[in-house]
Amino acid sequence: MAIPKNIYFKLRPLILPINDILSFIPKSANILDLGCGKGLLLENLKYYTSYTGVDLNVPELDVNMPNINFIKCDCMDYINRKLEDYDTFLLIDLLHHIKPNQQLIFVKKLLNQMKRNDILIIKDIYPKNIVTKFWNAFHDFIISKQLINYFDFNEFFKTISNNSIILNKFHKRIFLYDHFFLVIKRN
């Protein structure tokens, strides 16, 4: 069931804490938004130097700006490229779409590609109880036609090396949607 873009752009912010995400993005960021979806985050960005969105279903936008790019590509493949042009990396509701045995590999590979002082912002669903777990799974099954693969943040915390600092981590619930935020700086 494809939701028309104009309706999606009105409904999605009701359950996605966009302002929380934006608060962690530096004003002069060179952003790589992996799993950008329909480009909703770009619609809300006010300050940035460049934006590149990568997704298998990139939006068809009439964008004629040299500092905005959308690339149709699998995010798992894209991070094998050189990423030195970016300093802010976004994984917004992407990890639960990646196979469980690939999630940790993906995030660690991305962190290893990042330069000193680069920022990684992760926001993904992370249910705190059976009701929100069911609702999140039902939502993604209906909207994305996919089963959810919850990312094990606790396991990830055990693997963070000394060259990365957790700047912030927190849980936020909006209606029946549980969100977990993790902001990491590479040092």
Solvent accessible surface area in square Angstrom, and as a share of the most:
residue,aa,sasa,rsa
1,M,123,0.55
2,A,99,0.77
3,I,40,0.20
4,P,76,0.48
5,K,81,0.34
6,N,103,0.53
7,I,80,0.40
8,Y,40,0.15
9,F,35,0.14
10,K,152,0.65
11,L,94,0.47
12,R,45,0.16
13,P,51,0.32
14,L,107,0.53
15,I,24,0.12
16,L,10,0.05
17,P,8,0.05
18,I,12,0.06
19,N,123,0.63
20,D,35,0.18
21,I,0,0.00
22,L,41,0.20
23,S,84,0.55
24,F,51,0.21
25,I,17,0.09
26,P,55,0.35
27,K,144,0.61
28,S,79,0.51
29,A,1,0.00
30,N,38,0.19
31,I,0,0.00
32,L,0,0.00
33,D,4,0.02
34,L,0,0.00
35,G,17,0.16
36,C,13,0.08
37,G,28,0.27
38,K,65,0.27
39,G,1,0.01
40,L,10,0.05
41,L,12,0.06
42,L,20,0.10
43,E,105,0.47
44,N,46,0.24
45,L,19,0.09
46,K,162,0.69
47,Y,134,0.51
48,Y,49,0.18
49,T,69,0.40
50,S,28,0.18
51,Y,1,0.00
52,T,7,0.04
53,G,0,0.00
54,V,0,0.00
55,D,20,0.10
56,L,98,0.49
57,N,119,0.61
58,V,37,0.22
59,P,18,0.12
60,E,174,0.78
61,L,42,0.21
62,D,152,0.79
63,V,52,0.30
64,N,143,0.73
65,M,103,0.46
66,P,136,0.85
67,N,46,0.23
68,I,17,0.09
69,N,76,0.39
70,F,46,0.19
71,I,47,0.24
72,K,146,0.62
73,C,21,0.13
74,D,50,0.26
75,C,11,0.06
76,M,53,0.24
77,D,84,0.43
78,Y,11,0.04
79,I,2,0.01
80,N,90,0.46
81,R,119,0.43
82,K,167,0.71
83,L,5,0.03
84,E,96,0.43
85,D,108,0.56
86,Y,25,0.09
87,D,45,0.23
88,T,0,0.00
89,F,0,0.00
90,L,0,0.00
91,L,0,0.00
92,I,19,0.10
93,D,18,0.09
94,L,19,0.09
95,L,0,0.00
96,H,4,0.02
97,H,64,0.29
98,I,15,0.08
99,K,141,0.60
100,P,87,0.54
101,N,109,0.56
102,Q,58,0.26
103,Q,7,0.03
104,L,49,0.24
105,I,97,0.49
106,F,1,0.01
107,V,0,0.00
108,K,81,0.34
109,K,83,0.35
110,L,0,0.00
111,L,11,0.06
112,N,106,0.54
113,Q,61,0.27
114,M,8,0.03
115,K,83,0.35
116,R,171,0.63
117,N,82,0.42
118,D,3,0.02
119,I,19,0.10
120,L,0,0.00
121,I,0,0.00
122,I,0,0.00
123,K,0,0.00
124,D,0,0.00
125,I,12,0.06
126,Y,49,0.19
127,P,25,0.16
128,K,116,0.49
129,N,67,0.34
130,I,133,0.68
131,V,86,0.50
132,T,2,0.01
133,K,95,0.40
134,F,131,0.54
135,W,80,0.28
136,N,3,0.01
137,A,35,0.27
138,F,89,0.37
139,H,43,0.19
140,D,14,0.07
141,F,108,0.45
142,I,68,0.34
143,I,56,0.28
144,S,46,0.29
145,K,134,0.57
146,Q,78,0.35
147,L,135,0.67
148,I,24,0.12
149,N,38,0.20
150,Y,60,0.23
151,F,6,0.03
152,D,78,0.40
153,F,2,0.01
154,N,89,0.46
155,E,71,0.32
156,F,1,0.00
157,F,48,0.20
158,K,154,0.65
159,T,46,0.27
160,I,37,0.19
161,S,60,0.39
162,N,149,0.76
163,N,55,0.28
164,S,12,0.08
165,I,78,0.40
166,I,61,0.31
167,L,89,0.44
168,N,58,0.30
169,K,102,0.43
170,F,60,0.25
171,H,60,0.27
172,K,74,0.31
173,R,108,0.39
174,I,34,0.17
175,F,147,0.61
176,L,74,0.37
177,Y,24,0.09
178,D,0,0.00
179,H,3,0.01
180,F,22,0.09
181,F,0,0.00
182,L,0,0.00
183,V,3,0.02
184,I,0,0.00
185,K,62,0.26
186,R,32,0.12
187,N,63,0.32
